[in-house]
Amino acid sequence: MKNIFIVGMGLIGGSLASNLKYYHTDMKITAFDANDVQLQRAYSIGIVDEKVSNYEEGIAQADIVIYATPVQTTVKYLKNLSTLNTKPGLIVTDTGSTKISIQSFEKHLLNHDIHLVGGHPMAGSHKSGVLNSKKHLFENAFYILVYHSPQNEQAHQTILSLLKKTKAKLITLTAHEHDYITSIVSHVPHIIASSLVQLNAKHSINCALIKELSAGGFRDITRIASSNPHMWKDISFENKDNILNILKEMQHQLASTINILESNLQTEMFQFFEEAKTYRDTLPLRHQGAMLSSFDLYVDIPDKAGMVAEVTHILSSHHISIRNLRILEVREDIYGALIVSFKTASDRDAAIKALDDFDTYIS
């Protein structure tokens, strides 16, 4: 029976444990966490077979190790791994958001018959901790795997097989490809969202209405600024070179926009928005990214009593599960007063069909 040793029992580590425990009954799931409370919780809810209080003993028993820890913590573990007692052919993976620093250990570990295949599940939740773990957390989410040496191909295939039941979209990239792509689609957007929130906070001191009117589009585009600041501090420095390059490019883009406005260039301003809209409209709608992603339905309902209840009743009668429900207070350029969020695209499609005869506008 293979021993899967998971280090870190937070949301991601717990969700992996839950999935592996449910679908791989021929494997033993053991776990370690520096926080004994999280480890005890994981054991008490039955997602691990054995809790390990001694990290080095857990490593010695493992056939596969999964580091579900922050990148800088994982780096510390990897630095020391070759000095520990490990089984021949040990396979190691991680769940970190950056990959270059992780994969820098690949060649060294191979010299000690340890096979490193980096991993990054691009899934998450607004709720953290092992008690919020879900075996289906990674379903339809991109899960990126990274390795460089051909000697790790077999380990790569083993990890692919292990993760198959997560129903994630498994993609293999190089570490440089991964960190470059995520700097554009995830890391810099987090910095920009946080900058916008900082700007909002600064000006709201002098005008309270700024905060009050931020309940609509502003709240939506800055949602990711609510993410864990410790995690994003680490990510920012781990992927510093890529992030700096993109931020400097952003500086030039902002300078160009300032010039367009100052010079009153009407045509160029229109082209700026048109080009952005055209490209934005081609982006894929149905996938999950690095943070919590859901499938939203905008429903335009009359402003009268009972209408929200009517919508939820229709969905409930069709056995359609709702992830979230929000009423928009500020609706500039948004069609719909009610946002209904679903976990999957199929639930959203079923909702559209169920509400088709309802006297609403759905977008």
C-alpha positions as CSV (number, residue, x, y, z in Angstrom):
1,M,0.0,0.0,0.0
2,K,1.5,3.3,-1.1
3,N,2.0,6.0,1.6
4,I,1.0,9.5,0.6
5,F,2.5,12.0,3.0
6,I,0.9,15.5,2.9
7,V,2.7,18.3,4.6
8,G,0.4,21.2,5.4
9,M,-3.3,20.7,6.3
10,G,-4.8,24.0,5.1
11,L,-7.6,24.3,2.5
12,I,-5.4,22.9,-0.4
13,G,-3.7,20.2,1.6
14,G,-7.0,19.2,3.2
15,S,-8.8,19.1,-0.1
16,L,-6.1,16.9,-1.7
17,A,-6.2,14.6,1.3
18,S,-10.0,14.4,1.1
19,N,-9.9,13.6,-2.6
20,L,-7.2,11.0,-2.3
21,K,-8.8,9.4,0.7
22,Y,-12.1,9.1,-1.1
23,Y,-10.9,7.9,-4.5
24,H,-7.7,6.0,-3.7
25,T,-8.7,3.5,-1.1
26,D,-5.6,1.4,-1.8
27,M,-3.4,4.2,-0.5
28,K,-2.5,5.3,3.0
29,I,-2.9,9.1,3.6
30,T,-0.6,10.4,6.3
31,A,-0.2,14.1,7.2
32,F,1.9,16.6,9.1
33,D,1.3,20.2,10.0
34,A,3.3,22.6,12.2
35,N,0.0,23.6,13.6
36,D,-1.2,20.6,15.6
37,V,-4.7,22.0,15.8
38,Q,-5.1,21.8,12.0
39,L,-3.6,18.3,12.0
40,Q,-6.0,17.1,14.7
41,R,-8.9,18.6,12.7
42,A,-7.9,16.8,9.6
43,Y,-7.7,13.5,11.4
44,S,-11.0,14.1,13.3
45,I,-13.0,14.7,10.1
46,G,-11.5,11.5,8.6
47,I,-9.6,12.8,5.6
48,V,-6.3,11.3,6.7
49,D,-5.5,7.8,7.9
50,E,-2.7,8.8,10.3
51,K,-1.4,12.1,11.7
52,V,2.3,12.4,12.0
53,S,3.8,14.4,14.8
54,N,7.4,14.0,13.6
55,Y,8.1,15.4,10.1
56,E,11.3,13.3,9.5
57,E,9.5,10.1,10.5
58,G,6.7,10.9,8.0
59,I,9.3,11.5,5.2
60,A,10.9,8.2,5.9
61,Q,7.6,6.3,5.5
62,A,6.5,8.1,2.4
63,D,6.3,6.9,-1.2
64,I,4.9,10.3,-2.4
65,V,5.3,13.6,-0.5
66,I,2.9,16.6,-1.2
67,Y,4.0,19.9,0.2
68,A,0.8,22.0,0.5
69,T,2.7,24.8,2.2
70,P,3.6,28.4,1.2
71,V,6.4,28.5,-1.4
72,Q,9.0,29.9,0.9
73,T,8.2,27.2,3.5
74,T,8.4,24.5,0.8
75,V,11.8,25.8,-0.3
76,K,13.0,25.3,3.3
77,Y,11.8,21.8,3.3
78,L,13.4,21.0,-0.1
79,K,16.7,22.4,1.0
80,N,16.9,19.8,3.8
81,L,15.2,16.9,2.1
82,S,18.3,15.2,0.6
83,T,19.8,14.9,4.1
84,L,16.9,12.9,5.4
85,N,16.2,9.1,5.3
86,T,13.9,8.6,2.3
87,K,12.7,5.6,0.3
88,P,14.4,4.9,-3.0
89,G,12.6,6.7,-5.9
90,L,10.7,9.0,-3.6
91,I,8.3,11.3,-5.6
92,V,7.8,14.8,-4.4
93,T,5.3,17.5,-5.5
94,D,4.0,20.8,-4.2
95,T,1.1,23.2,-4.5
96,G,2.9,26.5,-4.7
97,S,1.9,29.5,-6.8
98,T,5.4,30.0,-8.2
99,K,7.7,27.4,-9.7
100,I,11.2,28.6,-10.6
101,S,12.5,28.5,-7.0
102,I,10.9,25.1,-6.4
103,Q,12.3,23.5,-9.6
104,S,15.8,24.8,-8.8
105,F,16.0,21.8,-6.5
106,E,15.1,19.2,-9.2
107,K,18.6,18.3,-10.4
108,H,20.0,18.2,-6.9
109,L,17.2,15.9,-5.6
110,L,17.7,13.6,-8.6
111,N,21.2,13.0,-7.4
112,H,19.7,11.5,-4.3
113,D,17.0,9.4,-6.1
114,I,14.3,11.9,-5.3
115,H,12.0,12.9,-8.1
116,L,10.5,16.4,-8.0
117,V,7.4,17.3,-10.1
118,G,6.2,20.8,-9.1
119,G,2.5,21.5,-9.0
120,H,0.1,24.4,-8.8
121,P,-3.6,23.8,-8.5
122,M,-5.3,27.0,-9.6
123,A,-8.2,26.7,-7.3
124,G,-9.2,28.1,-4.0
125,S,-12.0,29.5,-1.8
126,H,-12.8,32.6,0.2
127,K,-12.8,30.2,3.2
128,S,-9.5,28.9,4.4
129,G,-8.5,26.1,6.7
130,V,-8.8,22.3,6.7
131,L,-12.5,22.4,7.9
132,N,-13.4,24.0,4.6
133,S,-11.7,21.4,2.5
134,K,-13.6,19.7,-0.3
135,K,-12.7,16.7,-2.4
136,H,-14.2,18.4,-5.4
137,L,-12.4,21.7,-4.9
138,F,-10.1,21.2,-8.0
139,E,-12.9,20.0,-10.4
140,N,-12.6,21.9,-13.7
141,A,-9.7,24.0,-12.3
142,F,-6.4,24.2,-14.1
143,Y,-3.7,22.2,-12.3
144,I,-0.3,22.9,-13.6
145,L,2.6,20.4,-13.3
146,V,6.3,21.3,-13.8
147,Y,9.4,19.2,-14.4
148,H,12.5,19.6,-16.5
149,S,14.5,16.4,-16.4
150,P,13.5,13.4,-18.6
151,Q,14.4,11.3,-15.6
152,N,11.3,12.6,-13.9
153,E,8.9,11.6,-16.7
154,Q,7.8,8.4,-14.8
155,A,7.2,10.5,-11.7
156,H,5.2,12.9,-13.8
157,Q,3.0,10.1,-15.0
158,T,2.5,8.9,-11.4
159,I,1.4,12.3,-10.3
160,L,-0.9,12.6,-13.3
161,S,-2.5,9.3,-12.4
162,L,-2.8,10.3,-8.7
163,L,-4.6,13.6,-9.6
164,K,-6.9,12.2,-12.3
165,K,-9.8,11.8,-9.9
166,T,-9.7,15.5,-8.9
167,K,-11.2,16.1,-12.4
168,A,-8.8,19.1,-12.7
169,K,-7.5,20.2,-16.1
170,L,-3.9,19.0,-15.9
171,I,-1.4,21.0,-17.9
172,T,2.4,20.6,-18.0
173,L,4.7,23.7,-18.4
174,T,8.2,24.7,-17.7
175,A,8.8,26.7,-14.5
176,H,9.7,29.8,-16.6
177,E,6.5,29.4,-18.6
178,H,4.4,29.0,-15.5
179,D,5.8,32.0,-13.6
180,Y,5.6,34.3,-16.7
181,I,2.0,33.4,-17.4
182,T,0.9,33.6,-13.8
183,S,2.6,37.0,-13.4
184,I,0.2,38.4,-16.1
185,V,-3.0,36.5,-15.3
186,S,-2.8,36.4,-11.5
187,H,0.1,38.1,-9.7
188,V,0.1,41.6,-11.3
189,P,-3.8,41.7,-11.2
190,H,-3.6,41.2,-7.5
191,I,-1.2,44.0,-7.1
192,I,-3.3,46.3,-9.3
193,A,-6.5,45.3,-7.4
194,S,-4.8,46.1,-4.1
195,S,-3.5,49.4,-5.4
196,L,-7.1,50.4,-6.5
197,V,-8.3,49.5,-3.0
198,Q,-5.5,51.6,-1.4
199,L,-6.5,54.5,-3.7
200,N,-10.2,54.1,-2.7
201,A,-9.3,54.0,1.0
202,K,-7.1,57.2,0.7
203,H,-9.9,59.2,-0.9
204,S,-12.7,57.8,1.2
205,I,-11.3,59.7,4.2
206,N,-12.4,62.9,2.6
207,C,-15.6,61.6,1.0
208,A,-17.5,58.8,2.7
209,L,-19.7,58.3,-0.4
210,I,-16.7,56.7,-2.2
211,K,-16.8,53.7,0.1
212,E,-20.6,53.6,0.0
213,L,-20.7,53.6,-3.8
214,S,-18.0,50.9,-4.1
215,A,-20.5,48.1,-3.7
216,G,-20.9,47.5,-7.4
217,G,-18.4,47.2,-10.2
218,F,-15.5,48.4,-8.0
219,R,-16.1,45.6,-5.5
220,D,-16.2,43.0,-8.3
221,I,-12.9,44.0,-10.0
222,T,-11.1,44.3,-6.6
223,R,-12.4,41.1,-5.0
224,I,-9.0,39.4,-5.2
225,A,-7.5,42.1,-3.0
226,S,-9.2,40.3,-0.1
227,S,-6.7,37.4,-0.4
228,N,-4.2,36.4,2.3
229,P,-1.6,39.2,2.5
230,H,1.1,36.8,3.9
231,M,0.7,34.5,0.9
232,W,0.8,37.4,-1.6
233,K,3.8,39.0,0.0
234,D,5.7,35.7,-0.6
235,I,4.4,35.3,-4.1
236,S,5.4,38.8,-5.1
237,F,9.0,38.3,-4.0
238,E,9.2,34.7,-5.4
239,N,8.2,35.9,-8.9
240,K,9.7,39.4,-8.5
241,D,11.5,39.6,-11.9
242,N,8.4,38.7,-14.0
243,I,6.2,41.0,-11.9
244,L,8.5,43.9,-12.2
245,N,8.7,43.6,-16.0
246,I,4.9,43.5,-16.3
247,L,4.5,46.4,-13.8
248,K,7.0,48.5,-15.8
249,E,5.1,47.7,-19.0
250,M,1.9,48.8,-17.1
251,Q,3.6,52.1,-16.3
252,H,4.2,52.8,-19.9
253,Q,0.6,51.9,-20.7
254,L,-0.8,54.2,-18.1
255,A,1.6,57.0,-19.3
256,S,0.2,56.5,-22.8
257,T,-3.4,56.8,-21.5
258,I,-2.6,59.9,-19.6
259,N,-1.1,61.4,-22.7
260,I,-4.3,60.5,-24.7
261,L,-6.4,62.3,-22.1
262,E,-4.2,65.3,-21.8
263,S,-4.0,65.7,-25.5
264,N,-7.7,65.3,-25.9
265,L,-7.3,62.4,-28.5
266,Q,-10.9,61.3,-28.8
267,T,-10.2,58.6,-31.5
268,E,-7.3,57.1,-29.6
269,M,-9.4,57.0,-26.4
270,F,-12.2,55.2,-28.2
271,Q,-9.7,52.7,-29.7
272,F,-8.2,52.1,-26.2
273,F,-11.6,51.0,-24.9
274,E,-12.7,49.2,-28.0
275,E,-9.5,47.1,-28.2
276,A,-9.8,46.1,-24.6
277,K,-13.5,45.2,-25.0
278,T,-12.8,43.1,-28.1
279,Y,-10.1,41.1,-26.5
280,R,-12.0,40.8,-23.2
281,D,-15.0,39.4,-25.0
282,T,-12.9,36.6,-26.4
283,L,-11.6,35.4,-23.0
284,P,-12.8,31.9,-22.0
285,L,-15.8,32.0,-19.7
286,R,-15.8,28.5,-18.3
287,H,-12.8,27.8,-16.2
288,Q,-11.5,28.3,-12.7
289,G,-8.5,30.4,-12.0
290,A,-6.2,30.8,-9.2
291,M,-8.8,32.1,-6.8
292,L,-12.4,31.2,-6.2
293,S,-14.1,31.2,-9.5
294,S,-17.8,30.7,-10.1
295,F,-20.3,30.8,-12.9
296,D,-22.4,33.9,-12.6
297,L,-25.9,34.6,-13.9
298,Y,-27.2,38.2,-14.0
299,V,-31.0,38.4,-13.6
300,D,-33.0,41.6,-14.1
301,I,-35.9,41.4,-11.6
302,P,-38.6,43.9,-10.8
303,D,-38.1,45.9,-7.7
304,K,-41.0,44.4,-5.7
305,A,-41.4,42.1,-2.8
306,G,-40.9,38.4,-3.2
307,M,-39.0,38.4,-6.5
308,V,-35.7,37.1,-5.1
309,A,-37.6,34.3,-3.4
310,E,-39.4,33.5,-6.6
311,V,-36.0,33.1,-8.5
312,T,-34.6,30.9,-5.8
313,H,-37.8,28.8,-5.6
314,I,-37.6,28.1,-9.3
315,L,-33.9,27.0,-9.1
316,S,-34.6,24.9,-6.0
317,S,-37.6,23.2,-7.7
318,H,-35.2,22.2,-10.5
319,H,-32.6,20.9,-7.9
320,I,-30.0,23.4,-8.9
321,S,-27.5,24.3,-6.3
322,I,-26.6,28.0,-5.7
323,R,-23.1,29.0,-4.5
324,N,-23.8,32.7,-3.8
325,L,-26.5,35.3,-4.3
326,R,-26.0,39.0,-4.4
327,I,-28.2,42.0,-5.0
328,L,-26.4,44.8,-6.9
329,E,-26.8,48.3,-5.4
330,V,-24.8,50.1,-8.0
331,R,-25.4,48.8,-11.5
332,E,-23.6,51.1,-13.9
333,D,-23.1,49.3,-17.3
334,I,-24.4,46.0,-15.8
335,Y,-27.6,44.4,-16.9
336,G,-29.2,42.8,-13.9
337,A,-30.0,43.5,-10.3
338,L,-29.4,40.0,-9.1
339,I,-26.2,37.9,-9.4
340,V,-26.7,34.2,-8.9
341,S,-23.4,32.2,-8.7
342,F,-23.1,28.5,-9.4
343,K,-20.3,26.0,-8.9
344,T,-20.3,24.6,-12.4
345,A,-21.1,25.7,-15.9
346,S,-23.7,22.9,-16.2
347,D,-25.6,24.3,-13.1
348,R,-25.5,27.8,-14.7
349,D,-26.9,26.4,-18.0
350,A,-29.6,24.5,-16.2
351,A,-30.5,27.7,-14.4
352,I,-30.8,29.6,-17.7
353,K,-33.1,27.0,-19.0
354,A,-35.2,26.9,-15.7
355,L,-35.6,30.7,-15.7
356,D,-36.3,30.9,-19.4
357,D,-40.1,31.1,-18.9
358,F,-39.6,33.5,-16.0
359,D,-40.3,37.1,-16.9
360,T,-36.7,38.3,-16.5
361,Y,-33.8,39.4,-18.5
362,I,-30.9,37.0,-18.1
363,S,-27.3,37.9,-19.1
